[in-house]
Amino acid sequence: MSVHTNSEKSDDASGAAKIRVNFSLPLLLLIAASMAVRAEPQAIPVNAVSASATSESVQSPVQPHLIPATTEATQPAGTTRPVVTVAAKPPMLTDFSPLALYHHADRIVKAVILILIFSSVLSWSIWSGKTLELLVRGRRLRKNLLLLTGKRSLHQCGELSAKSCEQMRQVALNELDRANDRLSTQAVQALRDRVVALIQRIEAAEARLATRGASILATTSAVAPFIGLFGTVWGIMHSFISIAQSQTTNLSVVAPGIAEALFTTALGLVVAIPAVILYNVIGRLITGYRLLLAESMTLTLCLLSHDLDALEQNSHPLLTRAS
């Protein structure tokens, strides 16, 4: 009875040991498999990486200083990483000074700017030259007019400093000397008519000389705004072409062309407005000079009339020879 009991106990112990062995073996296999899975690198599909990179690049702008530098030492062996291409932004024009706008402009806009600058320099040069010339001529005429006012005959005046006044006096004296031998009432009237015609010719020549160059000021004041408008149209058209070529509406692409357009418009106005003012100033000086010429002509004819009156009253010795 005791023997049977001991044998049953030994059978139970061996069965329990077998059960423990059967449970521990699968557990060891699971632990080893999990450790092997942890040791292997996780393989990520290239399509998934490229898709995620593309979505990140679309959602947020790529900043070059935030992209980590990838080298061969940092990349695991046997792995391939996608290359992300970042489009370089065009350089943005930050200096909008006139000189920078000129250097950034194309050939057509540069030509427009140079034409406007040349027109402005020419206008100021003509204004300064004509102003100095008319002031000097006017001062000489005023001195000669004071001299003519205090005389009673053309022979008493002597040589005049103003060229126009001296020419008028010489014309009157020449006609008077030619008519001395055949002086009569009809001859006196004909002499007056000839002297008036010759003096008017001298006056017209002096007036034409005084107005020379003023037409350039008038042309500049009328044409300069349209030249600036042409530069404006060309600059805006150039901006649209830049937008179409770059396929973007970025401000760095649009701003330079618009700035060039506005610059040419402003430059055209800067040239035209002073040209109008200078033309009006020159016009007033020319008008005053022509009034002085007319007054000089009047005084010359008055002195000629005095000489003719003296001849008619037998106060001149040549009249005695004619009678």
ZAGUTI-150261 format. One record per residue: y, z, x of N, C-alpha, C, O in turn. Coordinates in steps of 0.05 Angstrom, whole numbers, plus 5000, padded with zeros to 4 digits. Last residue first. Layout:
% residues N
YZXYZXYZXYZX;...
//
This chain:
% residues 323
847029245357849029145339850628915352852428805339;844129365402842729225381844729105361844328895350;847729655433846729395443845429235421845628985421;848230095400850529935405849729655415850929455407;843230325405844030215379846430035382846729845367;843130515456841530275450842230155423841929915419;846130985455847230745467845630495461846830275461;846731345394844931265416846031015428846730835413;849831405352850031615373848331555396848331695416;849931085307851130975331851531185353853331165370;846831285267849631365267851031275292853231375299;841631115280843030985258846031055257847630895247;840431465322840731175328842231035305844030865311;840031935294842031915315842531625322844831545328;835631825263838231875251840531845271842731745265;831731805303832431565288835131585274836631395272;831632345319832332125338833131875324835031735332;830032585271832632645283833532435303835832355303;824932365266826932295246829832365256831732215251;822432615309822732325309824932235289826432055295;822433135289824033075313824432765316826632685325;818933055246821733145241823533085265825832995262;814232915272815632715255818432795249820232625247;813233405296813633165313815032955297816932825307;812433745252814733785270815333545288817633485293;807733515231810233525215812633565233814733435229;804033595272804733325263807333315248808933135252;803934155271804934015295805633725289807633625298;801634235221804334335226805534195251807934135251;796634015230798333895210801233985214803133825210;794734365269795134085275796933945256798733785263;794534835239796334825262796834535270799034465278;790534685203793234745193795234735216797534645212;786234645239787234405226790034445213791634265213;785535185251786334995272787434735260789334625271;783935405202786535485214787435295236789835245238;779035125197781135085177783935175188785935035184;776335335241776935055240779134995220780934825225;775835875225777335805249778135505250780335435258;772735815179775435925176777035855201779435795199;768035605202769535445183772335545179774235385177;766336035234767235785247768835615228770835485236;764936375191766936455211768136205225770536175228;760836085166763336145152765636225170767936155166;757136075208758235825198760835875182762735715185;755836615212757236485234758436215226760636145235;753236695162755736845169757236705191759736675189;748836345169750736305146753436445152755536335148;746336575213747436305215749436245193751436105197;744637085195746937065213748136785216750536745220;740636865158742837025149745137025169747436975161;736736575190738436435170740936605162743036485160;734036935224735436705235737436595215739736515223;731937305188733637405210735237175223737437215232;728836965157731237085145733037195167735537175164;724836835195726436625183729036735171731136615172;722737345205724137215226725836985216728036935225;720237445155722437615164724037485186726537505186;716337035157718337045136720737215144723037135140;713437185202714936935202717036925180719136805184;711337675183713137665207714737405208717137415214;708037545141710437695136712437685159714837695155;704137265172705637135150708237285144710337155142;702237665206703437425217705237285196707437195202;699938005167702238105184703637865197706137865198;695937685148698037765130700537855146702737805138;692737655194693937415183696237475164698237335164;691338205203692838055222694137805210696537755216;688438385153691138485161692538305181694938265177;683238175148685338075131688138145142690037985139;680138445186680038145185682438035169683437825177;680938975177681438875204681338575205682438455224;679239045125682139035130682738925158684838805162;673938635101674838855117677838825124678838595128;671138295070673838345062674938585077676738735067;666837795097667538075092670438095085672037925092;665337325122664037415098664437705093662537855086;667837065164666537325169665037435146663437625149;669736605137667936585160666536845166664136835173;672836805095670536635089668636615113666236605109;676737085123675037225105672537065099670337175098;679136665152677836885166675937045148673737125157;681436385109679336255125677836465141675336445144;685136755091682936685074680736545089678336595084;688536755137687137005128684836935110682637055114;690536235136688936315158687336575152685036605161;693636275089691336095090689436165113687036155109;697436635108695736715086693236535085691036635080;699836315149698536565155696636665134694536765139;701935875119699835835139698336095146695936095150;705736145089703536005075701235955095698935995088;709136325130707836515111705436385098703336505097;710935865155709236045170707836245152705636325158;713935665111711535515121709735695137707335685134;717936055110716036035088713535875095711335945087;720535935158719136185155717236195132715036315134;722535435141720735455164719135715164716735715168;725935615100723635445094721635435117719135415112;729835905129728036045109725635875102723435985098;732035475162730535705174728835845153726535915159;735335115134732535035140730835275149728435285144;740435325128739035205104736035175109734435195091;742135505177742135695155740635585130739635745114;741635025206739835255212739835455189737635555182;745634705183742834625182740934855187738934885173;750235005197749534955169746634875166745334975147;749834975253749735235240749035205210747435355200;750434425260747934555268747634825255745434905247;755634335243753434245226750734355234749034385217;758734505286758534675262756334595243755234755229;758834115324756934335328756734515304754734665301;765533955314763033875327761334115333762234315345;770434075294768134125277765434055289763334085277;773833905334773634195328771234255311770034475314;773333355332772533505357772133795351770333925363;775633265283772833195287771733335312769433425312;780933425295779333575275776333515277774733695274;782333035332782233325340780633485320779133665328;782032575300780332605324780032895333777932985340;786032695262783232665253781232695277779132805274;790532695296789832935281786832925272785433125274;790632165312790332375332789332635319787632775329;791631925262789131855277788532075298786232155302;796632135251794332205234791632145247789732285244;799431865291799232155292796932255274795432435282;799031335272797931405298797531705301795531805312;801731365222798931275224797631365250795331455250;806831535239805231705221802231625222800531805223;808431095269808131355282806431545265804731685275;808630695230806730665253806330945266804031005273;812630895196809930855186807830835209805630945207;817030895231816031145220813131115210811531285214;817530345239816930515262815830785252813930895263;818930165189816330075200815530255223813230315227;823930415185821830485166819030405177817130555174;826530135227826330435228824030525209822530695217;826429615210824929685234824629995236822530085246;829829625167826929575162825329655186823029745184;834529745195833529925174830629885169829030075167;833329635266834629585241833529775220831829935226;832529465333832629685314834329595290836529495293;830629195379830729055353830829265330829529235310;830429525423831829265425832129125398833928955396;827329965408830130005414831729735413833929725404;821829975400823529875378826529885384828129825367;819530215444818929935439820829815418821429575419;821330745440822330575463821830285458823330115466;818430915395821430915395822530735417824530595413;813230885413814130705391817130695389818330485382;813531285453812831005459813730815438814830605444;814831745423816731645443816131355451817931195454;810131795391812731765379814831645399816331475391;806231865432806031645413808731585400809631355398;808032345456807932095471807831845453809131645458;807232715414809932665424810032405440812032255437;801632685408803432615385806232555395807432355386;799932875458799332605450801132515427802032285427;801933395457803033205476802432925469804032745473;798733615416801633595412802933395432804733245425;793633565441794233425415797233395411798233185403;794133905486793533615489794333455464795433245465;799134365499796934285481796533985482798533835480;803634365531801134455542798734375525796534315535;808333815538807134035522804434105534803033935545;814033625574811033605571809933855558810534085566;820033615532818533605557815533585552814633535530;823633635490821233805490819933825517818934035525;827733275489828333545499825833725501826033935514;825832825466826332815495826933095506826633135530;825732935412823132925426823532925457821833015471;830633415392829833145399827233155414826533365426;831733945384833033755366832133465371832833285355;827634545384828834305396829934125375829334145351;824834985364827535035375828834785387830934815399;819834785350821634885329824534915339826434875324;817134665396818134445380820134535359822034395352;815835195413817535025429818734795413821134735417;812435355372814935505377816835345394819335355390;808434985381809934975356812535135358814535045348;806435135430807834885428809434865402811534735402;804035635415806235625435807835365434810235365435;800235445379802335625370804635625390807035635382;796835145413798435005392800635185382802835085377;794735545445796435345457798135195436800435145440;791635825406793835955420795735765433798135805433;788035425391789935525372792235675385794535645376;785035365438786535135427788735235408790935135408;782635875441784335785462786135555452788535545458;779735895392781836095397783735995419786136035417;776235465399778335445378780535655382782835605376;773035645442774635395444776835385423779135315430;770736125422772536135446774235885448776635895454;767835895379769936105375771836115398774236125394;764435545405766435435387768635645381770935575379;761235915435762735705448764935595430767235565440;759036255394760736365416762436155430764736195435;756335865363758436035351760236155373762736145371;752635655398754735475386757035645375759335575379;749536115408750935975430753235805420755435805430;747536235358749336425371750836295394753136365398;744335775350746535845332748536035345750935995342;740635795392742535575391744935635372747135565379;737836255379739336255404741436025403743636065413;735636075329737436315330739036315356741536355355;732435655346734635605327736635835327739035795326;728735925379730535725390732935665372735135635382;726236225339727636365361729636165374731836245380;723935815308725936005296727536145318729936175315;720435585345722535425333724735605321727135555324;717036025355718635915377720935745366723235755376;714536085305716136305316718036195338720336275339;711935585300713935665281715735885292718235875289;708335635343710335415343712535485324714935435330;705236065325706736085350708935875351711235935359;702835825281704736045276706336095301708736155299;699735435308701735355288703735575284706135525284;696235745341698235555353700435485333702735465341;695836425316694736175326697035985334699336065335;697537095341697736875323696436625334695936605359;697537485380695137475363695137225345693037155334;702437425404700137375420697637345403695737195410;705737575360705937305371703437245387702437015385;704238105352703737915331703937625341702337455333;706138325400703338325395702538125372700537995374;711738245393710338115415707338105411706037905417;712738565347713138275346711738135369710637915364;707239035335709838975346710238665346708238525345;702539265317703939065300706739015310708538955293;696539455340699339425349700639195334699838965337;691439415319692939665314695839645323697539805313;686639015296689239005308690839245300691539285276;679839145311682039175291684739175306685039325325;674438745329676638915338678938915318679938695310;668738755284670838615298673138795306673638995292;662839135298665239095282667338935297667638975321;656238905307658738995320661138935302661438715292;650639115272652638905275655239025286656239225276;644839365299647339445287649439225293649939165316;637939345290640239195300642739265285642839245260;632639735308634739715288637139575301638239675321;626039615319628639595332630739555310630539355295;620440075308622139845299624839855313625940075318;615640235357617740325340619540085333620039915350;608840345369611040145368613040245348612440335326;604440685414605940675389608140475391609340435413;602040755463600540615442601940605416600740515396;604941375480603441135488601941015465600741155448;611241565451608341605456607041345463607841135455;617441545482615741425463612841485470612041465493;620141765525620041925501618241805480617441945462;619741375565618541635570618341805544616441965542;622440935547619540915548618241195552616041235543;627641165503626641065528623641055527622441155508;633041165460630041145461629341025488630240805494;638241575443637341375462634341385464633241595470;640141685375638941785400637941555417636941355407;646241555346643541435349642441535375643641485396;651541725346649541905334646641805337644841945330;654641325366654441565383652341765372651641955386;654440925326653040885351652741135368650641165381;653041015260654841095281653441085307651441215311;652240655203650940725228653140785248654940625252;653440925138654240745160653040845186652941085192;648241025091650241145108650940955130649140825141;644940675061646240895048648541015064650541095053;643240295098644840205075646340435063648640405055;640340595134642640435144644440345121646840305125;636440805100638340985112640840835122643040935119;633740325087635040485066637040675077639140715065;631840185138633640015124635140155102637540125098;628340615149630740565166632740385153635140435155;624540545109626240785109628740755126630840845119;622540045124623740075098625540325097627740315086;620540165174622739965172624139995145626539965143;616440535159618640615177621040425174623340515172;613240215127614440455115616840545132618940625122;611539835163613139755139614539985127616839965118;608540135198611040015208612739935184615239965186;605540755179605740465176608540365185610540495179;603841245226605641175204605840875202606240745223;598941695245599741405246601341345221600441385199;599342295279599342165253600441885255602641845266;594842445333597542375323597442225296595642065292;589842985330590442695329593342645320594242785302;589443545323589943435350590643145350592043055368;588143615269590743705279591443585306593843535312;583043405268585143265253587843355262589743185264;580443795299580543515309582743355294584143195306;580744245266582044245293582343965304584343905317;577644075223580444125219582044135246584244035247;572544045248573843805237576843845233578443655238;571644575261571844375282573244125272574844005287;571344805209573444895228573844695250576044635258;566844535189569444505176571744585195573744455196;562744725223563444445222566144395210567644225219;562745275210563445185237564244895237566144815251;560945235157563545345163564545265190566945205194;555645035162557844865150560644965155562544815157;553545505190553645235202555645055188557144925203;553645955156555345945180555545675192557645605203;549645875117552445885109554345855133556545745130;544845875146545445645130548445635121549645425119;544946385168545046145186545945905170547545745179;544346695123546746725139547146485157549346385160;539246535106541546475088544146485104545946325100;536146725148536346435143538746365126540046165130;536847265140537847145165538046845161540046725171;534247335091537147385093538347265117540547155117;529047225106530447055086533447085087534946895084;527947645141527947375151529347185132530746995141;528148075104530048055126530247785138532347685144;523847965069526647965058528647945081530747815078;519648015104520147755091523047745080524447535082;519848555115520348365137520848085125522547945136;518548765065521148815077521848615099524048525101;513348595058515448495039518248535051520048365047;510948895097510948595099513048475080514348285087;511449405078512849325103512949025106514948925115;508249385032511149445030512649355054514849245052;503349315053504449115036507449145033509048955032;502749795079502749545094503949325078505549175088;502450155038504750165056504949915072507149825079;497650005016500050005000502550005017504549865011;
//
